[in-house]
Structure formats: structure tokens, C-alpha cells
């Protein structure tokens, strides 16, 4: 360039340097790019405007999500936002990596971010290296801070253990995201698996209920409270030779085991596993440690919340009745979900009361309020109603007496902090004729679905809510329930939740009743799910947290065409197992292993088989300690239903010497181990494990006598 000549345009200079310009307005959801930026994005080289969705489709989803965090952090700090982005083609393949540098700003009036920056192609380094971290996340420290802010917010918002685990599985750490996670808890002297991600279902089996004394990284972390970093398979194999075979088949290259500590107490361990080598630099350890602390806090909060829900469930179960024995010719289903907040207890209730002559009464009610006092009044009122009904009073008399009872408790008590009343619907049922005598105290009317699915609101006479006027009358209305018809009674929480009034709420319920074609139990679920999502017979966690009012539902069906009965629920078989390592220097742990096996088989049908299993375990463990220089790892499990179960005991060691049968003399002190296994086990075998072997045997809890010659498998 000659002296005095004008400078070239900025755009021409940037184009010459293969640098594009892009502008992003989050309020307009519009991304504008010049010709060079369009080319870098894999588009025709011409200035163009893209929607956010179009721009997002050209970028790796992980990188697009990181852009938002980096931009927010740069605005907060008043610095440049730098990030590297992987550009994708139409088939989802990465075609290049570009670096963006920009100075974002925030428009408070429009509540939008404005960003103008550059795009320039760079070489994509290998993941896991220091350069690879920069390629994925831009500035390492800024991306780390943005990641930790997002991770902390997401974990703080998780409200259950399952939600915490889902958040942990979805964390995309800056530059070294693990592909396998596991969270271990502690029960007594054993590890448990709280949850895992990146493994197949069932892979957690060998690691669950592992003794804290086992030579396993997570057990060591819980014992010592110190993190364990294993940067290569060789490191893992050298430090933990006994349990290395358990981890080997997952094909990982690096592992981090960190303590989950709350208030100075180690409550478990967190494993992050990687398919590529990770050096675990100080920066990487800092990120992992911070995430582990946040994860521990989140799990602790979730555990407290779940304990409260369990307490709530127990309280509600103690107050709410079972529906009693089956009624010939009729089916009954009930649901109850309390309001969210606090201990999630409220004043709604239902009851089924046996009466003389084969009749019974259905009661549903709602005490004013959503607190412990309401729940206490509900329990006392329910008992009073049962007492009056059991004395043989008619529905009108039952409610009149209950009203006087509640009035005396609330209005005549000088220590009562507030005055309470209750709505109630009392239905006396004659199952033989289907006649229903209904008395109502300020409660919604019942609805009846006929055999052809037509739904009618059955208007009934009624009186004031219970507890307001001790002299109130409650007239009785008689309804006949025909075969195939279903009666619904509920509290107003089912009707009016979600902004509905009594009219629009009934329309919603009517639609469900008319269109549902399942049995009575599924209909009860459908009614509650339509309002707030999945339900159960009692409390349901996040569902209750969104409740505007308690919900109680009772369904009564007179069997016939149009009314189904619930199916039995299948019970899945359970698996119980124990695991323990026995070191060469700890032969006394053989006795511990024997005791653990006896405890595992405490309800086994045959005591002789239990004795045989303990004897064979003692032999296999002793053989490892006597005939090899290796430590032993015990895994014992029981599968199946009682009376038809399978017991499998497996002892693993790192020695390559395979056992062989011998013919010991009469006075020999050894050599009988395999002979005993062959005589006593239903099935046994020896499995080579690459480095080491596993000796196992099985016994079956069946009435069939084992064959004279047990099966042998050597793989």
C-alpha cells in the first residue's frame, strides 16, 4: 500500500483474512451473517438473515448451549465473549470448527442480548488435551465458571433424588465430559447404588451392596473422605487389582471417584468415567470437586424432601382407611392426593364404613384448611362419623350429630386459634338393590355414569357445612344405581383446580367419564392425571407440589355391562446379593464371609443347603488364600421367588492357576475342595477372566432332587 492511499474497507480486510461477521438479536430471534460467515456456517457465500432455529441447526447442540452461558457471563463481567463452535452439515457431521469473539450487550427495555462478533475457522485439537478443552469451550476458565453456574442452578432446582441424578447425567463439563456416571450411597457398612448413567441396566449388580472394606475405589473414598483419580487402566489395575476385573469390561480409560460430603460427613461417592485419557489437571480436579459438593448438597436436600414425603404418606395412610373387603356385585376405587407445601397434609378424606344387614356407607369430606390442624380435625371427624354410623343412625342423623360434634370442638374451644368447618357427602349403599341414600353438607353433588357412558350430575338436597350450625338439618335423597352404572363423588379440588369454576370443572370431568373405556382403577387414575399428571393412591411427590387444593375421589360401580374390575398387579421378582473382598493378610475375613452368606440365605427353605453353601464358600475362599498369592473377591446372589430360587456364589482372584481335582489319601489334610463342590453343588464351573479366574457354584431351592452327577462348566 502506497503512502497516502485510503485504507481498505474493514469488511474487505476481514474477508481477506477469512473472517466472517455475525450479529445476533435475541429479542428478534434473528441472526444476520455476511458472506464469509455464511460460508463458514456451510451456507452459500452471501449475506443473509437466519432465524435462531436455522442458526442452531448449523451448530453442535452442546456448543449452542454453551454460547448462552458465555454471553451472559461476558455481559455480567463486561468482557469479551469467546467460544469455539463445531459447525454441522445437513447429516449432522462436523465439517469445521470456528472461533467466535464478540462484545455482547444487554438491552434492559427489550430484555434481550445483542451480540456482534467475528467467526474464524480454526483447527480442532484432540479431545482431552489442553488444546482440546479450549476448542470445545473457548476460554477455559470462563467456560468453567459458566458451566458451574448452570450446574449449580440446575442441581438446586432438582426436587427429588431421581431429578438430581438426571441433572448429573446431563452435565456437559467444559472439555472433559464423562460418558459414565455412578452415585454410591452408604447403608450401614455397605455401599449401595443410588443411580448410574452410561451403563446398561443390570451392570450395577456386582457393585451394589458391596462391603466398605472391599478393595474398590468408591469404598476407599467413603472410608477416607479423599478423592481417588485414576488416569489410566494401568493405574486402576495397579492400585485395585482385586476389583479391576469388574471395571475392565466397560472399556473406560480414566476414572474420578469423589466423596459426597455434607456438614463434614461423607454420605457416599460419585464416579465419573471417561472413554479417553484424562490427566486430571488442577483445573479439572477443581471442577469435579465443585460438582461433587453441589451434587452432595442436592442429594441431601432431596433426601430430606423425600423423608418428609414418606412421613406425609405414613400420616395419610394412618388416617385414610382401606376400602375393606370386596362387596359382591360392586367395585370401589379411591384416590387421595394432598396439596403441596410443608408436610403435604390436608383436610380431605374418604371412608368406607360397614353397616348392619350387609349395607355399607361411603363418606367423602373436606375440612377447611391445608395444615396439620385440618388433618387432625379430619381424623377426629372421621372417627366420629364412623361411630355414629355404626350405631345404626340414618344418613341425616349421622351428619346432624357430626355437625354438633365439630361445632363443639371448634366454636366452644377457647384455645382454638381459628374456627373450622367441613363439607361432607354421606352415601348409604344397599349392594343388593343398588339403592343409595345420600345426605349432603355443603359438598359437591355426586355424578353417575350410565351403562351407555352418559354422565349425569345427580342433584341432591343438602344442608350447611358441618360445624356451622349445630341444629342444621340434612335431608336425604335416594338414588338407584343400575347395573353397569358408576357413581363418582369427589372433593372440590378435583373440580376447581387449574382456574376452573364448578361448571367448567364438571365439564372437564364429564368428558373423562364419557370417553374412558378402561376398568375402575384406571378411571380413577385418569381423573387425577387429567388435572395434574401421574398419581397414586396417596401422595406423589412433584405432583403434590403443584396442587392448588387437596383431591379425594371415590368411585362406586354396580357391576354389569359397562363397568369393569381391576386386574391384579404383577410382582417383580427381587434379587439380593452380597459382596466382600478377602485379602491374603486377612484370613479372618473368611468367617465374615460365611456369616454374610448365612444372612443372605436367612429364609432359604433347606437348612442343609445353607450349610452346604457355607461349607463350599469356605473351601473356595481358603483355596485362594492357600494356593495363590492373590486376594479373593466374593459375590453371592439369590434370584427368583421363594420356593423356586437360585443361589449363585462366585469367588474371583487374579491368579491364572486353574484348580484341578485331586485324589487325597485318607489322612490328607487338603485336596477335597473341588470334590465337595462336585458332590454338593447343582452346577459349578471355573471361568478364566483374562487375568485371573472365577470359581462359582449354584444351588437351587426346588423340590426336585439334584442329579447324582452335578453339571460342570469350564469356560
C-alpha positions in Angstrom: 0.0 0.0 0.0 1.4 3.3 -1.0 1.6 6.2 1.4 -1.4 8.4 1.3 -3.7 5.8 -0.2 -7.0 5.3 1.7 -7.3 2.3 4.0 -9.3 -0.6 2.6 -12.8 -1.3 4.0 -13.0 -3.3 7.2 -15.2 -5.9 5.5 -12.6 -6.4 2.7 -9.8 -6.9 5.3 -11.9 -9.4 7.3 -12.8 -11.3 4.1 -9.1 -11.4 3.1 -8.4 -12.9 6.5 -11.2 -15.5 6.0 -13.1 -13.9 8.9 -16.8 -13.5 8.9 -19.1 -11.2 10.8 -22.4 -12.2 12.5 -25.0 -10.3 14.6 -27.5 -11.9 17.0 -30.6 -10.2 18.4 -32.3 -12.5 20.9 -35.4 -10.4 21.1 -36.0 -10.6 17.3 -34.6 -14.2 17.4 -32.6 -13.3 14.3 -29.0 -14.0 13.3 -27.5 -11.9 10.5 -24.3 -13.0 8.8 -22.1 -11.6 6.0 -20.9 -13.7 3.0 -17.8 -15.1 4.7 -19.7 -16.0 7.9 -22.3 -17.7 5.8 -19.6 -19.8 4.1 -18.1 -20.8 7.4 -21.6 -21.9 8.5 -21.8 -24.2 5.5 -24.3 -21.9 3.6 -23.9 -20.2 0.2 -21.4 -17.3 0.5 -23.9 -14.4 0.5 -25.1 -12.0 3.2 -28.3 -13.5 4.8 -30.5 -13.4 7.8 -31.3 -16.6 9.7 -33.8 -17.4 12.4 -32.3 -18.7 15.7 -33.6 -22.2 14.8 -31.8 -22.1 11.4 -28.6 -20.9 13.0 -28.9 -23.5 15.8 -29.2 -26.3 13.2 -25.8 -25.4 11.8 -24.1 -25.6 15.2 -23.4 -28.5 17.5 -26.1 -28.5 20.2 -23.7 -28.6 23.1 -21.8 -25.6 21.7 -25.0 -23.7 21.1 -26.0 -24.2 24.7 -22.5 -23.0 25.9 -22.8 -19.8 23.8 -25.7 -18.6 26.0 -23.7 -19.1 29.2 -20.6 -17.5 27.9 -22.6 -14.5 26.6 -24.3 -14.0 30.0 -21.1 -14.2 31.9 -19.3 -11.7 29.5 -22.2 -9.2 29.9 -22.0 -9.6 33.7 -18.2 -9.1 33.7 -18.1 -6.5 30.9 -15.6 -8.6 28.9 -15.3 -10.3 25.6 -17.2 -13.5 24.9 -15.0 -16.1 23.2 -16.2 -19.6 22.3 -15.4 -22.2 19.7 -18.3 -23.8 17.8 -18.4 -27.0 15.8 -20.3 -26.5 12.5 -22.6 -29.3 11.4 -23.8 -30.3 7.9 -27.3 -31.5 7.0 -26.4 -35.0 8.0 -25.2 -34.0 11.5 -21.5 -34.3 10.7 -18.9 -31.8 12.0 -17.4 -30.0 8.9 -15.3 -27.4 10.7 -14.7 -25.6 14.0 -14.9 -21.9 14.1 -13.9 -19.4 16.8 -16.2 -16.5 17.7 -15.2 -13.4 19.5 -17.7 -10.7 20.4 -18.6 -7.9 22.9 -22.2 -8.7 23.8 -24.5 -6.2 25.5 -27.9 -6.3 27.2 -30.9 -4.2 26.3 -32.9 -3.9 29.5 -36.0 -2.3 27.8 -36.3 -5.2 25.3 -34.9 -7.8 27.7 -32.6 -9.0 25.0 -28.9 -9.7 24.3 -27.3 -8.0 21.4 -24.1 -9.6 20.0 -21.9 -8.6 17.1 -18.8 -10.7 16.6 -16.4 -12.4 14.3 -16.2 -16.0 13.0 -12.9 -17.6 12.0 -12.0 -21.2 11.2 -9.6 -23.0 13.5 -8.1 -26.4 13.7 -9.9 -28.9 16.0 -7.5 -30.4 18.5 -7.8 -33.9 20.1 -10.4 -34.0 22.9 -8.9 -34.5 26.4 -5.8 -32.4 25.7 -5.4 -28.8 27.0 -5.9 -27.5 23.5 -8.9 -29.8 23.1 -10.5 -28.2 26.1 -10.2 -24.8 24.5 -11.6 -26.0 21.2 -14.8 -27.2 22.9 -15.4 -24.4 25.3 -13.4 -21.3 24.3 -11.7 -19.7 27.2 -11.3 -22.5 29.7 -11.8 -20.6 32.9 -14.8 -18.5 31.7 -16.5 -21.6 30.3 -15.8 -23.4 33.6 -17.5 -20.6 35.6 -20.5 -20.5 33.2 -20.8 -24.3 33.5 -20.6 -24.3 37.3 -23.3 -21.5 37.5 -25.6 -23.5 35.2 -24.9 -26.8 37.0 -25.5 -25.2 40.4 -28.8 -23.7 39.4 -30.0 -27.0 37.8 -29.0 -29.1 40.9 -30.6 -26.5 43.2 -33.9 -26.8 41.3 -33.9 -30.6 41.4 -36.6 -31.8 43.9 -36.0 -35.5 44.2 -33.2 -38.0 44.0 -34.3 -39.1 40.5 -34.2 -35.5 39.3 -30.8 -34.9 40.8 -29.5 -38.0 39.0 -31.0 -36.8 35.7 -29.3 -33.4 36.1 -26.0 -35.0 36.9 -26.2 -37.3 33.9 -26.9 -34.3 31.6 -24.0 -32.1 32.8 -21.7 -31.2 30.0 -18.4 -30.4 31.7 -16.1 -28.0 29.9 -13.7 -30.0 27.8 -13.8 -33.4 29.6 -17.4 -34.6 29.8 -17.6 -38.1 31.3 -19.6 -40.8 29.5 -20.3 -42.9 32.6 -21.5 -41.8 36.0 -22.5 -43.6 39.2 -23.6 -42.3 42.6 -22.9 -44.6 45.6 -24.7 -44.3 48.9 -24.0 -45.9 52.3 -26.2 -48.3 54.2 -24.5 -49.5 57.4 -21.2 -50.9 56.4 -22.1 -51.3 52.7 -22.1 -49.3 49.5 -25.3 -49.0 47.6 -26.0 -47.8 44.0 -28.3 -44.7 44.2 -28.2 -44.3 40.4 -26.0 -44.6 37.3 -25.8 -43.4 33.7 -23.9 -44.6 30.7 -24.1 -48.3 31.6 -26.6 -50.9 30.7 -29.4 -51.9 33.1 -28.1 -54.7 35.3 -24.4 -53.6 35.1 -24.6 -52.2 38.6 -25.2 -55.6 40.1 -21.6 -56.5 41.2 -21.2 -53.1 42.7 -24.4 -52.9 44.8 -24.3 -53.9 48.5 -20.5 -54.0 48.4 -18.8 -54.0 51.8 -17.0 -50.8 52.7 -13.9 -52.9 53.4 -13.8 -54.0 49.8 -10.7 -53.0 47.7 -12.8 -50.7 45.4 -12.2 -47.0 44.8 -15.6 -45.9 45.9 -15.3 -47.8 49.1 -12.0 -46.2 49.8 -13.4 -42.8 49.1 -16.2 -43.3 51.6 -13.8 -44.7 54.2 -11.2 -41.9 53.9 -13.2 -39.0 52.6 -10.5 -38.3 50.0 -10.9 -38.3 46.2 -9.3 -41.0 44.0 -8.1 -40.1 40.5 -7.2 -42.9 38.1 -5.9 -41.5 34.8 -5.3 -44.8 33.0 -6.3 -48.5 33.1 -2.8 -49.4 34.3 -3.2 -47.1 37.3 -6.5 -48.7 38.2 -5.2 -52.2 37.8 -2.1 -51.5 39.9 -4.0 -49.8 42.8 -7.1 -52.0 42.8 -6.1 -55.4 41.4 -9.0 -57.3 43.0 -11.8 -55.2 41.6 -10.2 -54.2 38.4 -11.9 -57.2 36.5 -15.2 -55.7 37.4 -14.4 -52.3 35.7 -12.3 -53.7 32.9 -15.2 -54.7 30.5 -16.7 -51.2 30.5 -13.8 -50.0 28.2 -13.1 -46.8 30.1 -9.7 -45.1 30.1 -9.9 -42.7 33.2 -11.9 -42.5 36.4 -12.5 -40.0 39.1 -14.1 -41.1 42.4 -15.0 -38.1 44.7 -16.6 -38.0 48.1 -20.1 -36.7 48.6 -19.7 -34.7 51.8 -22.4 -32.7 53.7 -21.7 -31.0 57.0 -18.4 -32.8 57.3 -19.9 -36.3 56.8 -19.2 -38.4 53.8 -22.6 -39.7 52.7 -21.4 -41.5 49.5 -19.2 -41.3 46.5 -19.6 -40.1 42.9 -17.8 -41.8 40.0 -17.1 -40.0 36.7 -15.6 -42.3 34.0 -14.1 -41.3 30.6 -13.6 -43.2 27.4 -10.4 -41.2 26.7 -7.4 -40.5 28.9 -7.8 -37.5 31.3 -4.8 -36.1 33.1 -6.9 -34.6 35.9 -5.1 -31.3 36.0 -5.7 -29.0 38.9 -8.4 -27.1 36.9 -10.1 -30.4 36.1 -10.0 -31.6 39.7 -11.4 -28.2 40.8 -14.4 -28.6 38.5 -15.0 -32.2 39.6 -14.7 -31.3 43.3 -17.1 -28.4 43.0 -19.7 -30.5 41.1 -19.3 -33.2 43.8 -20.0 -30.7 46.5 -23.1 -29.4 44.7 -24.3 -32.9 44.0 -23.9 -33.9 47.6 -26.0 -30.9 48.7 -28.6 -31.6 46.1 -28.9 -35.2 47.2 -29.1 -34.2 50.8 -31.9 -31.8 50.1 -33.7 -34.3 48.0 -33.3 -36.9 50.7 -34.8 -34.6 53.3 -37.7 -33.8 51.0 -38.3 -37.5 50.3 -38.2 -38.2 54.0 -40.9 -35.6 54.5 -43.0 -37.1 51.8 -42.6 -40.5 53.4 -43.7 -39.0 56.7 -46.6 -37.4 55.0 -47.5 -40.7 53.3 -47.4 -42.6 56.5 -49.5 -40.0 58.2 -52.1 -40.0 55.4 -52.1 -43.8 55.3 -52.7 -44.0 59.0 -55.7 -41.6 58.7 -57.1 -42.8 55.4 -58.8 -46.3 55.5 -58.5 -49.3 53.4 -61.6 -49.9 51.3 -62.3 -53.1 53.2 -63.4 -56.5 51.8 -64.9 -56.9 48.3 -68.6 -56.2 48.0 -70.5 -58.8 46.0 -71.8 -57.2 42.8 -69.9 -53.9 43.3 -66.5 -52.4 42.8 -64.9 -49.5 44.6 -61.8 -47.4 43.8 -60.4 -44.4 45.6 -57.6 -41.8 45.2 -56.2 -39.1 47.5 -53.5 -36.5 46.8 -52.9 -33.7 49.3 -51.9 -30.1 48.5 -48.2 -29.2 48.0 -46.1 -27.4 50.6 -44.9 -28.3 54.1 -45.7 -31.8 55.1 -48.4 -32.0 52.4 -51.2 -33.0 54.8 -54.6 -31.6 54.4 -58.3 -31.9 55.5 -59.7 -34.0 52.6 -60.7 -37.6 53.4 -62.8 -40.6 52.4 -64.0 -43.6 54.2 -65.9 -46.9 53.8 -68.0 -48.0 56.8 -69.6 -51.5 57.1 -73.2 -51.3 58.3 -75.7 -54.0 59.6 -77.5 -56.1 57.1 -74.8 -56.2 54.5 -75.0 -52.5 53.7 -72.1 -50.1 53.8 -71.6 -46.3 53.8 -69.2 -44.2 51.6 -68.1 -40.9 53.1 -66.1 -38.1 51.5 -65.3 -34.8 53.0 -63.1 -31.7 53.2 -62.1 -29.9 56.4 -61.3 -26.2 55.8 -57.5 -25.6 55.6 -54.4 -27.4 54.4 -52.4 -27.8 57.5 -51.8 -30.1 60.4 -54.8 -28.8 62.4 -57.0 -29.5 59.4 -55.6 -33.0 59.2 -56.1 -33.5 62.9 -59.7 -32.4 62.8 -60.3 -34.6 59.7 -59.1 -37.6 61.7 -61.3 -36.9 64.7 -64.4 -36.1 62.4 -63.8 -39.4 60.5 -63.8 -41.4 63.8 -67.0 -39.6 64.9 -68.8 -40.3 61.7 -67.8 -44.0 61.9 -69.1 -44.1 65.5 -72.5 -42.5 64.6 -72.9 -44.7 61.5 -72.0 -47.9 63.5 -74.8 -47.0 66.0 -77.3 -47.6 63.2 -78.3 -43.9 62.5 -79.7 -42.9 59.1 -77.6 -40.6 56.9 -79.4 -37.4 58.0 -78.9 -38.2 61.7 -75.2 -39.1 61.1 -74.5 -35.7 59.6 -76.5 -33.8 62.2 -74.6 -35.4 65.1 -71.3 -34.9 63.3 -72.1 -31.2 62.8 -72.7 -30.8 66.5 -69.5 -32.6 67.3 -67.4 -30.4 65.1 -69.2 -27.2 66.3 -68.3 -28.2 69.9 -64.7 -28.8 69.0 -64.1 -25.5 67.2 -66.6 -22.9 68.5 -66.7 -23.9 72.1 -62.9 -24.3 72.5 -61.5 -21.1 73.9 -57.9 -22.2 72.9 -58.8 -22.7 69.3 -56.8 -20.4 67.1 -59.3 -20.3 64.3 -62.8 -21.7 63.5 -63.2 -24.6 61.1 -66.0 -26.2 59.2 -66.2 -29.2 56.9 -68.1 -30.2 53.8 -69.2 -33.8 53.6 -71.2 -36.3 51.5 -72.6 -39.4 53.1 -73.9 -42.3 51.0 -75.6 -45.3 52.5 -75.4 -48.2 49.9 -77.5 -51.3 49.6 -75.4 -53.6 47.4 -78.3 -56.0 46.7 -80.7 -53.4 45.2 -78.3 -50.6 44.3 -80.2 -48.1 46.3 -78.2 -45.1 47.5 -79.4 -42.8 50.3 -77.4 -39.6 50.1 -77.1 -36.8 52.7 -75.0 -33.7 51.8 -73.4 -31.0 53.9 -72.2 -28.2 51.6 -70.4 -30.7 49.4 -70.5 -31.1 45.5 -73.2 -33.4 44.2 -72.4 -36.9 43.0 -72.1 -37.8 39.3 -73.3 -41.0 37.7 -72.0 -42.5 34.5 -74.7 -44.8 33.0 -74.0 -48.0 31.2 -74.0 -46.2 27.8 -71.4 -43.7 29.1 -73.9 -40.9 29.5 -72.9 -38.8 32.6 -75.4 -37.0 34.8 -74.9 -34.8 37.9 -77.3 -36.2 40.5 -78.7 -33.2 42.3 -79.4 -33.9 46.0 -80.9 -31.9 48.8 -78.3 -30.7 51.3 -77.6 -28.6 54.3 -74.9 -26.2 55.7 -71.3 -27.4 56.0 -70.7 -29.3 59.3 -69.7 -27.3 62.3 -71.5 -24.0 61.4 -75.0 -24.6 62.9 -75.3 -27.3 65.5 -79.1 -27.6 64.8 -78.8 -27.8 61.0 -80.9 -30.4 59.1 -79.6 -32.7 56.4 -82.3 -34.1 54.2 -81.8 -37.5 52.5 -82.0 -38.1 48.7 -82.5 -41.6 47.3 -80.8 -42.7 44.1 -80.9 -46.1 42.4 -77.6 -47.3 40.8 -78.4 -49.6 38.0 -76.1 -52.5 36.8 -73.3 -51.1 34.7 -73.5 -47.6 36.3 -70.7 -45.8 38.1 -71.1 -43.1 40.8 -68.3 -40.5 41.3 -68.0 -38.5 44.5 -65.1 -36.2 45.0 -63.9 -33.1 46.8 -63.8 -29.7 45.1 -60.1 -29.9 44.5 -60.7 -32.3 41.5 -63.3 -29.9 40.1 -61.9 -26.4 40.6 -58.1 -26.8 40.3 -56.5 -25.1 37.3 -58.6 -22.0 37.2 -61.9 -23.8 36.7 -65.1 -23.0 38.4 -67.7 -25.5 39.5 -69.3 -25.5 36.0 -66.3 -25.7 33.7 -64.6 -28.2 36.1 -67.6 -30.6 35.9 -67.4 -30.3 32.1 -63.8 -31.5 32.2 -64.7 -34.4 34.5 -67.7 -35.3 32.4 -65.5 -35.6 29.3 -63.2 -38.1 31.1 -66.1 -40.2 32.4 -67.7 -40.4 29.0 -64.6 -41.2 27.0 -62.8 -43.6 29.3 -63.0 -47.3 28.4 -60.8 -48.9 31.0 -61.5 -50.5 34.3 -62.4 -48.7 37.6 -58.8 -48.3 38.8 -57.6 -46.9 35.5 -60.6 -44.5 35.5 -59.6 -43.2 39.0 -56.0 -42.7 37.7 -57.3 -40.9 34.6 -59.4 -38.5 36.6 -56.4 -37.3 38.7 -53.9 -37.4 35.8 -56.1 -35.2 33.7 -55.9 -32.5 36.4 -52.2 -32.7 37.5 -50.4 -35.6 36.0 -49.5 -39.1 37.3 -51.0 -40.1 40.6 -51.1 -42.9 43.1 -53.4 -43.9 45.9 -51.8 -41.3 48.2 -49.0 -38.7 47.8 -46.9 -38.4 44.6 -44.0 -36.0 45.1 -43.8 -33.4 42.3 -47.5 -33.8 41.6 -48.4 -32.7 45.0 -46.1 -29.7 44.8 -48.3 -28.2 42.1 -51.6 -28.9 43.9 -53.9 -25.9 44.4 -56.2 -28.0 46.6 -56.4 -31.5 48.1 -58.0 -34.1 45.9 -60.1 -37.0 47.1 -62.0 -39.3 44.7 -64.3 -42.3 45.3 -65.8 -44.4 42.5 -68.6 -46.9 43.1 -69.6 -49.2 40.2 -72.5 -51.7 40.2 -71.2 -54.5 38.1 -72.7 -55.1 34.8 -72.1 -54.3 31.2 -70.1 -51.0 31.1 -68.3 -51.5 34.4 -65.0 -53.3 34.6 -63.0 -54.7 37.5 -59.3 -54.0 38.2 -56.6 -56.5 37.2 -54.2 -58.0 39.6 -50.8 -56.3 39.7 -47.8 -58.5 38.9 -45.0 -58.5 41.5 -41.5 -58.5 40.0 -39.0 -60.9 41.4 -36.3 -59.5 43.6 -32.6 -60.0 43.6 -30.5 -59.9 46.8 -26.7 -60.1 46.8 -23.6 -59.5 48.9 -20.0 -58.7 48.0 -16.8 -58.8 50.0 -13.1 -58.9 49.4 -10.8 -61.2 51.4 -7.1 -60.2 51.4 -4.2 -62.6 51.8 -3.3 -60.8 55.1 -6.9 -61.1 56.4 -7.8 -64.8 56.6 -10.1 -64.0 59.5 -12.5 -62.4 57.0 -13.4 -65.9 55.7 -15.5 -66.2 58.8 -17.1 -62.8 58.0 -17.9 -64.1 54.5 -19.5 -67.2 55.9 -21.7 -65.2 58.2 -22.7 -62.8 55.4 -23.8 -65.8 53.2 -25.9 -67.2 56.1 -27.6 -63.8 56.5 -28.2 -63.7 52.8 -29.9 -67.1 53.0 -31.8 -66.4 56.2 -35.2 -67.6 54.7 -33.8 -70.4 52.4 -36.1 -73.4 52.6 -33.4 -76.0 53.2 -31.1 -75.5 56.1 -28.9 -78.4 54.7 -28.4 -76.4 51.5 -27.4 -73.3 53.5 -24.8 -75.4 55.4 -23.6 -76.8 52.1 -23.3 -73.3 50.6 -21.3 -72.0 53.6 -19.0 -75.0 53.5 -18.3 -74.6 49.8 -17.7 -70.9 50.2 -15.2 -71.6 52.9 -13.4 -74.1 50.7 -13.2 -71.8 47.7 -12.0 -68.8 49.7 -9.5 -70.9 51.6 -8.1 -72.4 48.4 -7.5 -68.9 47.0 -5.6 -67.8 50.2 -3.6 -71.0 50.5 -2.8 -71.9 46.9 -2.3 -68.5 45.3 -0.7 -65.2 46.2 -3.8 -63.2 45.2 -6.7 -61.7 47.2 -10.2 -63.1 46.8 -13.5 -61.3 45.9 -16.8 -62.8 46.9 -20.1 -62.2 45.0 -23.1 -64.1 46.2 -26.7 -63.5 45.0 -30.2 -65.1 45.2 -32.7 -64.7 42.4 -36.3 -65.8 41.9 -39.4 -66.3 44.0 -39.4 -68.0 47.4 -39.6 -71.8 47.0 -38.1 -71.7 43.5 -34.9 -69.6 43.8 -31.4 -69.9 42.6 -28.3 -69.2 44.7 -25.0 -68.4 43.0 -21.7 -67.9 44.8 -18.7 -66.7 42.9 -15.1 -66.2 44.2 -12.7 -64.3 41.9 -9.0 -63.9 42.2 -6.2 -62.6 39.9 -4.2 -65.9 39.8 -4.0 -67.7 36.5 -3.5 -71.1 38.1 -6.7 -73.1 37.5 -7.8 -75.6 40.2 -7.8 -79.3 39.5 -9.3 -82.3 41.3 -7.0 -84.5 43.3 -7.5 -87.8 45.0 -6.3 -87.2 48.6 -5.5 -90.1 50.8 -7.4 -90.9 53.9 -5.1 -88.9 56.2 -4.5 -86.0 53.8 -5.3 -82.5 55.2 -6.2 -80.9 51.8 -7.3 -81.6 48.2 -11.0 -82.1 48.9 -12.4 -78.7 47.9 -13.5 -79.5 44.3 -14.7 -82.9 45.3 -17.0 -81.3 47.8 -18.3 -78.8 45.2 -18.9 -81.6 42.8 -20.8 -83.6 45.4 -22.9 -80.7 46.9 -23.5 -78.1 44.1 -26.2 -78.4 41.5 -24.0 -76.6 39.0 -20.4 -75.3 39.2 -17.6 -74.1 37.0 -14.4 -72.2 36.5 -14.3 -69.1 34.3 -11.0 -67.6 33.2 -11.1 -63.8 33.4 -8.1 -62.8 31.2 -6.0 -62.1 34.2 -7.3 -64.4 36.9 -10.3 -66.7 37.2 -13.6 -67.1 38.9 -14.8 -70.3 40.7 -18.6 -70.5 41.1 -21.3 -72.8 42.2 -25.1 -72.8 42.2 -27.8 -74.4 44.4 -31.5 -74.5 43.6 -34.3 -74.1 46.1 -36.7 -76.6 44.5 -38.5 -79.8 45.4 -36.7 -81.6 42.6 -33.7 -83.7 43.8 -30.4 -82.7 42.2 -28.9 -85.2 39.8 -26.3 -87.6 41.1 -23.7 -86.1 38.8 -23.8 -82.3 39.1 -23.2 -80.2 35.9 -19.7 -78.8 35.4 -18.8 -75.8 33.2 -15.3 -74.7 32.5 -15.0 -71.8 30.1 
